[in-house]
Structures are given as C-alpha cells and as structure tokens.
Amino acid sequence: MKGGSVFFLSDFHLGIPNAHESRQRERKIIGFLEEIAPRIDTLCLVGDVFDFWFEYRHVVPKYYTRLLGTLARMTDSGIPIHFFKGNHDLWTFGYLRDEIGLEIHDDVWTPEWGGKKFYIAHGDGKGPGDKGYKRLKKIFHHPINQSLFSWLHPDLGHSLARSWSYQSRVAAPTDGSFHKDNEWLYQYCLRKLELAHFDYFVFGHRHLPIHTSVGNRSLYVNLGDWLQYQTYAEFDGKRLELLQYPDQTLAGYGRLR
C-alpha cells in the first residue's frame, strides 16, 4: 500500500428497478467514488455492479455512461481498480479491461496488504448447498453457451436476461438476518481456514452487511449492497471496517454480529 486505503464495494445492480431509480443510484455511487478518490490506494468492485452486462463483439450496453467514465478517469489517474465478475455481470470479454482499464477477476483473488492476507470473491456458488445454481453457473460460464447467446439480437438478449434477473430475485428472497450456522458463505470461510490462514474474507452477493469473526483470528465481511444499505468496506492498512455512505456508521443495524 502507498499510503491510501483499499476500498471494497459490490452489488450496485445498476439497471433495476427502472431507468430513473438506477440513474439516481448511479449518481450517488459516482459522488461517493469522487469523494474518496484522493484516499484510494486500490478499489475493488466485488461483483454485480450491473444487473446485466453482456459484451457482443461490437456492441456493449448503452447505459452506465457516467459510471464508466468515472472509472476510466480513475484508472487513467493511476488508481488500480479490480472488477470481480458477479452472477449478473460475468459476461465481460475485454471491453472493461481494454477501454476502461479495469483488472478483471473471474473468481477468487488472494492479495496481501499491510501484511494481511485477503480472500476476495463475489461469493455466488460457494459454500454448501444450492446445487441447482451451481449447475446453472457452469452453463453460464461455458464458452459455447456464451457464443450461442451472442448470436441473439442485443435487444432480445437484454430482455431475456432482465426477465431471468427478476425471477432470480423473486425466487431467492432474504429475511434480512444472519445466522452463522446457516450462512453458507460463513461456512465456506471455515472450510477455507482448515487449509490456509486468511485474515479477511470479503464477499458480496448476499445483499446483507455482515462484519463478524470467523475462526480464531479471521474476519468475514459481506459488503451488503447499494440498493438498500449503501455499504462498503475500507482497509486502512491496519483494520478492515464496514461503513455506510454518507454517514459512515452502521449503528442500528442489528443484522451485524
């Protein structure tokens, strides 16, 4: 680290529930990024930045121009930005890397900052259970299936993906609570600690801000989302905190344990 902080954000889901609310959320996110830019050593976008993203060979989604421009300015200024593919925006094939300057991660990344070992991933398909989604994830990631989807007209492809996205949210509601015994990402962390030590596990996907110890000397952080919580994590070289924009406090969130 060069004196700044490492910031972690996830689950913007830009594009839902409609253009107006998505644009408002996009402006809030941009305001936050511009505010913290002078303090950023590294920025990690931990998946589902977009509710749907698919790059055709010569076509990319026409939305999110303001955010993409902001990210491009940040990378041009020398800020490294790491983009983790989520289950809603895994179909990026070079545009975000080549034109925006993002470093793309297909799955887990295990960097070290300030002498602390991190385990970072979006979190979908990890942990016990959910075998149906794990099979679906393999289908989504298969190059042949991605190629077949690219033959669809972009308008049709986008409409189909939006419909699937809506159905997946309806089918997997969250009760807004966290229970260690039933939290599959928490159990996933415990299993990983049997193999190697990590100081911090950082995930998105869960849409629930969680900041809790795991094992004897580790911390599990779930980043929440920007649909409801506007939460993010900051590592200043010594400790990893889960915060909320704009007031930077999570007081009153009994969901955090």
KAJONOR-V839208 format. One record per helix or strand of 3 or more residues. SS is the DSSP state (A for helix, B for strand). FROM is the first residue (numbers start at 1). TO is the last residue. If there is no record, write none. Layout:
[[SS | FROM | TO] [SS | FROM | TO]]
//
This chain:
[[B | 5 | 9] [A | 19 | 39] [B | 40 | 45] [A | 65 | 76] [B | 80 | 84] [A | 95 | 100] [B | 103 | 105] [B | 116 | 121] [A | 131 | 141] [A | 143 | 150] [A | 154 | 171] [A | 184 | 193] [B | 200 | 203] [B | 209 | 214] [B | 218 | 223] [B | 231 | 235] [B | 240 | 244]]
//
